[in-house]
Amino acid sequence: MMILKDILYKVPLLAVVGSTGVSINNIVFDSRKVSKNDVFVAIKGTVVDGHDFIQTAIDQGCAAVVCENTPDKLTENVVYVEVTNTSSALAIMASNFYGVPSANLKLVGVTGTNGKTTIATLLYQLFKNAGYKVGLLSTVKIMVDDYEFKTSHTTPDSLTINKYLKQMNDAGVEFCFMEVSSHGIHQKRTEGLDFKGGVFTNLSHDHLDYHSSFAEYRDVKKAFFDGLSKDAFAVVNADDKNGMVMLQNSVAKKHTYALKSYADYKAHILENQFTGLLLKINDSEVWTRLIGSFNAYNVLAIYATAELLGLEKVEILRLISELKSVSGRFQYIISKEKITAIVDYAHTPDALKNVLETINSIRTKNEELITVVGCGGDRDRTKRPKMGHIASALSTKVVFTSDNPRTENPDEIVKEVEAGVEPQNYKKTVSITDRKQAIKAACQMANPNDIILIAGKGHETYQDINGERIDFDDLKIVQELLKQLEK
């Protein structure tokens, strides 16, 4: 148990009815999970407003309510705390409740449209290989040193974040790397966290179903850097025009990385093959098994972050050479027939363009590049024709298909993707809504030495169709289908 006054430390209060000296068992923001002596935080969500469930929480025994609008009818012996923003209050309360765990380790946030998972995961891998106890909060999984937990959001809710950070404290974790999504920043899930550093990758077309404009999306990302302390570092991609925007109001120590521009951390690609990259970082050469120019940026961000966290340059280069690719990010297999199948999470126009340009820069042009791609339902519709345009312009053949249609009609999504294909590329494309059949068609089209790219889902092992998650793993399916063709 904890005293409410201590949980509310550093939360700006507008009004209090009752005594903040009451003992509290837990902090809860879902009224269905309230138990006796909990504090219920009423969050205004995009679909549901927690203020509508204050009475339900009280009926279930909560001792206190934190809200933005104090109800007209007050219940005796219940403490009411009014604040400006309950999402922000929840984040600070969660940190206090778990003993401000982010202050007891070196927490680095990675934000941007593409590359977050790769950079956070590879930093976890690099520091583990260096002999440290490390934590990871990513889209794919949460790691408390060696213990793995599954996750469903890029940035979990603030209670979950602090719960895992406390577990990391208990396990003696020294460094933690965390993906920070625009949703997470906007919903104040990262407020109250003590970040030792922030990394900005890039900004491109994504999440405009959630953010009203690209400018809002950019400014939400910028808010993360605005919130860093003067003791933290900010390292940004100077080749992205938004990189310097992130640093404008930040009081953190500012650093840049780039392949094309002047920067503190500069890299040149010396060799680019399907087996990996040979890079020159500042004055040193390093070989990495990661593939493509987009991974050159990721490696550079990792190098900069590791050095800013105190690792020696020579050791960082050795550790980079040992890194293994992240699940669903440019994962590839080669069949007995010498057909290369690549599975990649590329689900934004920019990411798809990066992957296709990478493949085109490596291949000899004697092979076909067959791309299987779709777009998710209930998400930003404006990117669909762009995905169709990029896939058809940069591939020799394209199969448009279903991704995670969610509650939308997959045939309609495919039509919107097809709308971006220019007339000269019509003959390259075919549409097969069933994703397995689309992958099968690509395998049947492929001849020895051809390349198949299956884009959009990467590490995901399901398809989301009308609220139901159906088992679906692109890598496993293409492996099976290529094996069948060998018979």
C-alpha positions in Angstrom: 0.0 0.0 0.0 1.0 3.6 -0.6 -0.3 7.0 0.5 -2.2 8.9 -2.2 -0.2 12.1 -1.4 3.1 10.3 -2.3 1.6 8.8 -5.5 0.5 12.4 -6.5 4.0 13.8 -6.0 4.9 16.3 -8.9 1.3 16.0 -10.4 -0.1 19.5 -10.9 -3.4 19.6 -8.9 -6.3 21.9 -9.7 -8.6 20.9 -6.8 -8.9 18.2 -4.1 -12.0 17.1 -2.2 -11.1 15.0 0.8 -7.7 13.9 2.3 -4.8 12.8 0.2 -3.5 10.9 3.3 -5.6 7.8 2.4 -3.8 4.5 1.7 -4.0 3.1 -1.9 -3.6 -0.5 -3.1 -3.3 0.1 -6.8 -3.6 2.6 -9.6 -6.3 1.6 -12.1 -7.6 3.3 -15.3 -10.0 0.5 -16.4 -13.1 0.7 -14.2 -13.7 -3.1 -14.7 -10.4 -3.8 -12.9 -11.1 -1.6 -9.8 -10.8 -3.3 -6.4 -11.2 -2.0 -2.8 -8.9 1.0 -1.9 -7.6 1.6 -5.5 -7.3 5.0 -7.1 -9.2 5.2 -10.3 -7.8 7.5 -13.0 -10.5 8.6 -15.5 -8.8 8.8 -18.9 -10.4 10.5 -22.0 -9.7 7.9 -24.7 -10.3 8.1 -28.5 -13.4 5.8 -28.1 -14.3 5.7 -24.4 -14.2 8.4 -21.7 -13.3 7.1 -18.3 -15.3 9.9 -16.7 -18.4 8.0 -17.7 -17.3 5.2 -15.4 -16.4 7.0 -12.2 -19.5 5.8 -10.4 -18.8 2.2 -11.5 -15.3 2.5 -10.0 -16.8 3.9 -6.8 -19.3 1.1 -6.6 -16.5 -1.4 -6.8 -14.7 0.2 -3.8 -12.2 2.7 -5.1 -10.9 5.1 -2.4 -10.0 7.9 -4.7 -10.7 9.3 -8.2 -8.4 11.4 -10.4 -10.3 13.3 -13.0 -10.4 16.3 -15.3 -14.0 17.2 -14.3 -15.1 16.6 -10.7 -18.6 15.0 -10.7 -21.5 17.2 -9.5 -22.6 14.4 -7.2 -19.9 13.4 -4.7 -19.8 10.1 -2.7 -18.8 10.3 1.0 -15.4 8.9 2.0 -14.1 9.1 -1.6 -11.3 11.5 -2.4 -11.6 13.5 -5.7 -8.5 14.9 -7.3 -8.9 17.3 -10.3 -6.1 17.7 -12.7 -5.6 19.3 -16.2 -4.7 16.1 -18.0 -5.4 12.7 -16.5 -3.1 10.8 -19.0 -0.2 13.0 -17.9 -1.2 12.5 -14.2 -1.4 8.7 -14.7 2.2 8.6 -16.1 3.7 10.6 -13.2 1.6 8.6 -10.6 2.8 5.3 -12.2 6.4 6.4 -11.9 5.9 7.4 -8.2 4.0 4.2 -7.4 6.9 2.0 -8.7 9.6 4.1 -7.0 10.7 6.2 -10.1 12.4 3.1 -11.7 13.6 5.0 -14.8 16.0 7.0 -12.6 17.8 3.9 -11.6 18.9 2.8 -15.0 20.1 4.4 -18.3 16.9 4.6 -20.4 17.2 5.6 -24.1 14.1 6.3 -26.2 14.1 5.6 -30.0 11.5 7.5 -32.1 10.8 8.1 -35.8 8.7 6.4 -38.5 11.0 3.6 -39.5 13.9 1.8 -37.7 12.7 2.1 -34.1 12.4 -1.7 -33.5 15.6 -2.5 -35.3 17.7 0.2 -33.4 16.2 -0.6 -30.0 16.5 -4.4 -30.4 20.1 -4.2 -31.8 21.1 -1.9 -29.0 19.7 -4.4 -26.5 21.7 -7.2 -28.4 24.9 -5.1 -28.5 24.9 -4.2 -24.8 24.0 -7.8 -23.8 27.0 -9.0 -25.9 29.1 -6.4 -24.1 28.3 -8.2 -20.8 25.7 -5.8 -19.3 22.2 -6.5 -17.9 19.8 -4.9 -20.4 16.1 -4.2 -20.8 14.1 -3.7 -24.0 10.6 -2.3 -24.5 9.7 -2.8 -28.2 6.8 -3.6 -30.6 7.8 -7.2 -30.8 8.7 -8.0 -27.1 9.7 -6.7 -23.7 12.9 -8.1 -22.3 13.9 -7.9 -18.6 17.5 -9.0 -19.1 17.0 -12.6 -20.2 13.3 -12.9 -19.5 10.9 -12.3 -22.5 7.4 -10.9 -22.3 5.1 -10.5 -25.4 3.7 -7.0 -26.1 0.9 -5.6 -28.3 1.7 -1.9 -28.6 4.8 0.1 -29.7 4.6 2.0 -26.4 2.7 0.2 -23.6 0.6 2.2 -21.1 2.5 4.1 -18.5 1.6 1.7 -15.7 2.9 -1.3 -17.7 6.1 0.6 -18.6 6.9 1.4 -15.0 6.0 -2.1 -13.8 8.6 -3.5 -16.2 11.1 -0.8 -15.4 10.7 -1.8 -11.7 11.3 -5.4 -12.6 14.4 -4.3 -14.5 15.6 -2.5 -11.3 15.0 -5.6 -9.3 17.0 -7.7 -11.9 19.9 -5.3 -11.8 19.4 -4.0 -15.3 21.8 -1.1 -16.1 20.6 0.0 -19.6 17.1 0.0 -21.2 16.2 0.7 -24.8 12.6 1.7 -25.6 10.6 2.3 -28.8 8.7 5.6 -28.4 5.8 5.9 -30.7 3.9 9.1 -31.7 0.8 7.6 -30.1 2.7 7.0 -26.9 4.0 10.5 -26.7 0.6 12.1 -27.6 -1.1 10.0 -25.0 1.5 11.0 -22.4 2.5 7.4 -21.7 6.2 8.4 -21.5 5.7 11.4 -19.2 7.5 11.2 -15.8 10.2 8.9 -17.3 13.8 9.9 -16.8 15.4 9.4 -20.2 19.2 9.5 -20.5 19.0 9.8 -24.2 16.8 10.1 -27.3 17.3 8.9 -30.9 15.5 10.2 -33.9 15.5 8.0 -37.0 13.4 9.7 -39.8 9.9 11.0 -40.4 7.7 9.8 -43.3 4.1 9.2 -44.2 2.4 7.2 -41.4 -0.2 7.3 -38.7 -2.1 10.1 -40.4 -5.3 8.2 -39.5 -4.5 9.2 -35.9 -2.7 12.5 -36.3 -4.7 15.2 -38.1 -1.7 16.3 -40.2 2.0 15.6 -41.0 2.9 18.8 -39.0 1.1 17.5 -35.9 2.8 14.1 -36.3 6.2 15.8 -36.5 5.4 18.1 -33.5 4.4 15.1 -31.4 7.7 13.5 -32.1 9.5 16.8 -31.3 7.7 16.9 -27.9 9.7 13.9 -26.8 13.0 15.8 -27.5 11.6 19.0 -25.9 11.1 16.9 -22.7 14.7 15.6 -22.4 16.8 17.0 -19.6 20.1 18.9 -20.0 21.9 15.8 -18.7 20.5 13.7 -21.5 21.7 13.4 -25.1 19.7 13.7 -28.3 21.1 12.1 -31.4 19.2 12.7 -34.7 19.5 11.8 -38.4 20.8 14.9 -40.1 19.9 13.5 -43.6 16.2 13.8 -42.6 15.0 17.4 -42.9 13.1 17.0 -39.7 16.2 15.9 -37.8 17.2 19.4 -36.9 13.6 20.4 -36.1 13.7 17.8 -33.3 16.6 19.6 -31.7 15.2 23.2 -31.9 13.9 23.6 -28.3 15.8 20.7 -26.7 18.1 21.4 -23.8 19.7 18.0 -24.2 23.3 17.5 -25.5 22.9 17.6 -29.3 24.5 15.1 -31.7 23.9 14.2 -35.4 24.5 11.2 -37.6 24.3 11.0 -41.4 25.4 9.3 -44.6 25.0 12.4 -46.9 25.3 15.5 -44.7 27.9 16.9 -42.4 27.4 15.2 -39.0 29.2 14.2 -35.7 28.8 10.6 -36.8 29.4 10.0 -40.5 29.3 6.8 -42.5 30.1 5.7 -46.0 28.9 2.5 -47.6 31.9 0.7 -49.1 30.2 -2.5 -50.0 26.5 -3.4 -50.1 25.6 -7.1 -50.7 23.0 -9.7 -49.6 25.5 -11.0 -47.1 25.9 -7.6 -45.4 27.4 -4.1 -45.5 31.0 -2.8 -45.3 30.9 0.6 -43.7 33.4 3.3 -42.9 32.2 5.0 -39.7 34.1 8.3 -39.1 37.7 6.8 -39.6 37.0 3.1 -39.0 35.8 0.3 -41.2 33.3 -2.3 -39.9 31.5 -5.2 -41.5 27.9 -5.9 -40.5 25.5 -8.7 -41.5 22.7 -6.1 -41.7 21.7 -5.3 -45.3 20.9 -2.1 -47.2 21.4 1.6 -46.9 18.5 2.0 -44.4 20.5 -0.4 -42.1 23.6 1.8 -42.6 21.6 4.6 -40.8 20.5 2.1 -38.1 24.1 1.0 -37.5 25.2 4.6 -37.4 22.5 5.4 -34.8 23.6 2.4 -32.7 27.3 3.4 -32.9 26.5 6.9 -31.8 24.2 5.8 -28.9 26.7 3.2 -27.7 29.5 5.8 -27.7 27.4 8.4 -25.9 26.6 5.8 -23.3 30.3 5.3 -22.6 31.4 2.2 -24.6 34.9 2.3 -26.2 35.0 2.8 -30.0 37.0 -0.3 -30.8 34.6 -2.5 -28.7 31.5 -0.9 -30.4 32.9 -1.8 -33.8 33.6 -5.4 -32.7 30.1 -5.7 -31.3 28.4 -4.2 -34.4 30.2 -6.9 -36.5 28.4 -9.6 -34.3 24.9 -8.2 -34.6 22.2 -10.4 -36.1 19.2 -9.1 -38.0 15.9 -8.5 -36.2 12.9 -10.8 -36.8 10.8 -9.7 -39.8 13.3 -7.0 -40.9 14.9 -8.0 -44.2 14.9 -11.7 -43.2 15.7 -13.9 -46.2 15.9 -17.5 -47.2 17.3 -19.1 -50.4 15.5 -22.1 -51.8 17.2 -25.1 -53.4 16.1 -23.6 -56.7 18.2 -20.5 -55.8 15.1 -18.3 -55.3 15.6 -15.6 -52.7 12.6 -14.8 -50.6 12.8 -11.7 -48.3 10.2 -10.9 -45.6 10.2 -7.3 -44.4 7.9 -5.2 -42.1 7.9 -2.3 -44.7 4.3 -1.0 -44.3 4.9 2.7 -45.1 5.7 4.2 -48.5 9.2 5.2 -47.3 10.0 1.9 -45.8 8.8 0.0 -49.0 10.9 2.3 -51.2 14.0 1.8 -49.0 13.7 -2.0 -49.2 13.0 -2.1 -52.9 15.9 0.3 -53.7 18.2 -1.8 -51.5 17.3 -5.0 -53.4 17.7 -3.2 -56.7 21.1 -1.8 -55.7 22.3 -5.3 -54.9 20.7 -7.5 -57.7 22.3 -7.8 -61.1 19.1 -6.9 -63.0 19.1 -10.4 -64.7 16.6 -11.6 -62.2 13.0 -10.7 -61.6 12.0 -8.8 -58.5 8.5 -10.0 -57.5 6.9 -8.0 -54.7 3.9 -9.1 -52.7 2.3 -6.2 -50.8 -0.9 -4.8 -49.4 -2.1 -2.2 -46.9 -3.7 -2.5 -43.5 -7.4 -1.7 -42.9 -8.7 0.9 -40.5 -5.5 2.9 -41.0 -4.2 5.8 -43.0 -5.9 5.4 -46.4 -3.8 8.2 -48.1 -0.7 6.0 -48.2 -2.4 3.2 -50.2 -2.0 4.5 -53.8 1.6 5.6 -52.8 2.4 2.0 -51.9 0.9 0.8 -55.2 2.9 3.4 -57.1 6.2 2.5 -55.4 5.8 -1.3 -55.6 4.9 -1.2 -59.3 7.6 1.3 -60.3 10.5 -0.5 -58.4 9.6 -4.1 -59.1 9.5 -6.2 -62.2 6.3 -8.0 -61.1 3.8 -7.1 -58.3 1.1 -9.1 -56.5 -1.3 -6.8 -54.6 -2.9 -8.6 -51.7 -4.5 -8.4 -48.3 -2.4 -7.3 -45.2 -4.4 -6.9 -41.9 -7.8 -5.8 -43.3 -9.3 -5.5 -39.8 -12.9 -4.3 -40.3 -12.5 -3.1 -43.9 -13.3 -5.1 -47.1 -9.9 -6.3 -48.3 -11.0 -6.1 -52.0 -11.7 -2.4 -51.5 -8.3 -1.8 -49.9 -6.6 -3.6 -52.8 -8.4 -1.3 -55.3 -7.1 1.8 -53.5 -3.6 0.4 -53.7 -4.0 -0.4 -57.4 -5.1 3.3 -58.0 -1.5 4.4 -57.6 -0.1 2.3 -60.5 0.9 4.3 -63.5 -0.3 3.1 -67.0 3.2 1.9 -68.1 3.2 -0.4 -65.0 -0.3 -2.0 -65.4 1.1 -5.1 -67.1 3.4 -5.8 -64.1 0.6 -6.1 -61.6 -1.9 -8.7 -60.6 -4.2 -8.7 -57.6 -5.0 -11.7 -55.4 -6.8 -10.8 -52.2 -6.0 -14.1 -50.3 -2.5 -13.5 -48.9 -1.5 -17.1 -49.0 -2.6 -17.5 -52.6 -0.7 -14.3 -53.5 2.5 -15.6 -52.0 1.9 -18.9 -53.8 1.5 -17.0 -57.1 4.7 -15.1 -56.5 6.5 -18.4 -55.9 5.1 -19.9 -59.1 6.2 -16.9 -61.1 9.8 -17.1 -59.8 12.6 -18.7 -61.7 16.0 -19.7 -60.3 17.9 -16.5 -59.0 14.7 -14.4 -58.9 13.9 -12.4 -55.8 10.6 -12.4 -54.0 9.8 -9.6 -51.5 6.9 -10.1 -49.1 6.3 -6.8 -47.5 4.1 -5.3 -44.8 3.8 -7.8 -41.9 7.4 -8.8 -41.1 7.5 -10.3 -37.6 3.7 -10.6 -37.2 2.5 -14.2 -37.0 -1.2 -13.4 -37.6 -3.7 -11.7 -39.9 -6.3 -9.4 -38.3 -9.6 -10.0 -40.1 -12.8 -8.6 -38.6 -11.5 -8.6 -35.0 -10.2 -12.1 -35.2 -6.5 -12.9 -35.3 -5.8 -15.8 -37.6 -2.4 -17.6 -37.6 -0.3 -16.3 -40.5 3.5 -16.1 -40.7 4.9 -14.8 -44.0 8.3 -16.4 -43.5 6.9 -19.9 -42.7 4.4 -19.8 -45.5 6.9 -18.8 -48.2 9.3 -21.5 -46.9 6.6 -24.2 -47.2 5.5 -23.0 -50.7 9.0 -22.9 -52.1 9.7 -26.4 -50.7 6.5 -27.7 -52.4 7.7 -26.3 -55.7 11.0 -28.3 -55.3 9.1 -31.6 -55.4 
